[in-house]
Amino acid sequence: MSPDQHDVNAIREKLTSGEIGPRAFFKMLNQHSHNGLIGVQYVANADKWVELAIDYDEKLVGDPATGILASGPIISLCDMASGMCIMLTTGKFFQTVTIDLRVDYLRPAKVGQRVTAHMECYRYTRNVAFVRGFAHDGEADSPIANVAGTFMFLGAPE
Amino acid sequence: MTIALPPYAQALRIETSRDNNGRIVLTMPFGSHVQGRPNFLHGGAIAGLLEIAAFASLRDALGDEEATVQIKPITVTTDYMRGGRARLTYAAAVISRLGQRMANVESFAWQEEESKPIAAARMNFLLVRDKS
């Protein structure tokens, strides 16, 4: 069964209160949604950033001639990492919605390589959070994509 | 001309058709495979649908040249305007410019009415043409 909104809220509150860590949070949330389809996994985090990853998967290919992943799964990965780094940075429980997300593709991901997204919440206000980050396929100093986004809080912080 | 969709589009269960004006319109059914928070579409799945709409429209516009042109996304900016509900989602693309080396495309996704988009994406593509 997929968790309903009540369960998701409860799980998010556990993360922001520190009752569960990001890895456990992700396991509880991940399995029955779009994130399950693309296979998003937790990698690491610090106060203001989080890293999530997807393994190479033939069903996510955008160009059968080359075997290169579509950009959609990489956007999904960055979107998910953005939401999570906002929760960890604010340390509070909010529902966030994406206002906009820009992805610049610096080069294609190598076929067969796992893709990791590193997203950071560098500023947040009463209503809006600003994120930036990058995606790489093995070496963080040679990114495949640069990412910038804005998110709105549903229900402004106290 | 039928438009071949990549594996990623099949994973999202996207289908293509043409409307009365000959425009390509994509549909994506709701299901757990595209769900984010409960009963809403995942933003990434919407971005995926918008990207596929742009690719399909570009491939169609290239016509006979299609097989000799590689289409590489350079920038994708997605604007989210409304939450995507648990129902069928449509998408179509407008090609603003189709040049020799670059194509500029804007895709829209909607559910009940086309005049109420749930998201849009502006995409710039590099076109790599076979020299032969």
Chai-1 contact restraints between the chains, C-beta under 6 A:
chainA,res_idxA,chainB,res_idxB,connection_type,confidence,min_distance_angstrom,max_distance_angstrom,comment,restraint_id
A,S2,B,S32,contact,1.0,0.0,6.0,A-B,restraint_1
A,D4,B,P38,contact,1.0,0.0,6.0,A-B,restraint_2
A,Q5,B,P38,contact,1.0,0.0,6.0,A-B,restraint_3
A,V8,B,R37,contact,1.0,0.0,6.0,A-B,restraint_4
A,H32,B,S32,contact,1.0,0.0,6.0,A-B,restraint_5
A,S33,B,Q35,contact,1.0,0.0,6.0,A-B,restraint_6
A,H34,B,V34,contact,1.0,0.0,6.0,A-B,restraint_7
A,H34,B,Q35,contact,1.0,0.0,6.0,A-B,restraint_8
A,H34,B,G36,contact,1.0,0.0,6.0,A-B,restraint_9
A,H34,B,H42,contact,1.0,0.0,6.0,A-B,restraint_10
A,H34,B,A45,contact,1.0,0.0,6.0,A-B,restraint_11
A,L37,B,H33,contact,1.0,0.0,6.0,A-B,restraint_12
A,K59,B,P7,contact,1.0,0.0,6.0,A-B,restraint_13
A,K59,B,A11,contact,1.0,0.0,6.0,A-B,restraint_14
A,L60,B,Y8,contact,1.0,0.0,6.0,A-B,restraint_15
A,V61,B,P6,contact,1.0,0.0,6.0,A-B,restraint_16
A,V61,B,P7,contact,1.0,0.0,6.0,A-B,restraint_17
A,G62,B,P6,contact,1.0,0.0,6.0,A-B,restraint_18
A,G62,B,Y8,contact,1.0,0.0,6.0,A-B,restraint_19
A,P64,B,P6,contact,1.0,0.0,6.0,A-B,restraint_20
A,A70,B,Y8,contact,1.0,0.0,6.0,A-B,restraint_21
A,S71,B,E51,contact,1.0,0.0,6.0,A-B,restraint_22
A,S71,B,P73,contact,1.0,0.0,6.0,A-B,restraint_23
A,S71,B,V76,contact,1.0,0.0,6.0,A-B,restraint_24
A,G72,B,Y8,contact,1.0,0.0,6.0,A-B,restraint_25
A,G72,B,A47,contact,1.0,0.0,6.0,A-B,restraint_26
A,G72,B,G48,contact,1.0,0.0,6.0,A-B,restraint_27
A,G72,B,E51,contact,1.0,0.0,6.0,A-B,restraint_28
A,I75,B,G44,contact,1.0,0.0,6.0,A-B,restraint_29
A,I75,B,A47,contact,1.0,0.0,6.0,A-B,restraint_30
A,S76,B,G44,contact,1.0,0.0,6.0,A-B,restraint_31
A,D79,B,G43,contact,1.0,0.0,6.0,A-B,restraint_32
A,D79,B,G44,contact,1.0,0.0,6.0,A-B,restraint_33
A,T98,B,G43,contact,1.0,0.0,6.0,A-B,restraint_34
A,T98,B,Y80,contact,1.0,0.0,6.0,A-B,restraint_35
A,D100,B,D79,contact,1.0,0.0,6.0,A-B,restraint_36
A,L101,B,T78,contact,1.0,0.0,6.0,A-B,restraint_37
A,R102,B,T77,contact,1.0,0.0,6.0,A-B,restraint_38
A,V103,B,V76,contact,1.0,0.0,6.0,A-B,restraint_39
A,D104,B,T75,contact,1.0,0.0,6.0,A-B,restraint_40
A,Y105,B,P73,contact,1.0,0.0,6.0,A-B,restraint_41
A,Y105,B,I74,contact,1.0,0.0,6.0,A-B,restraint_42
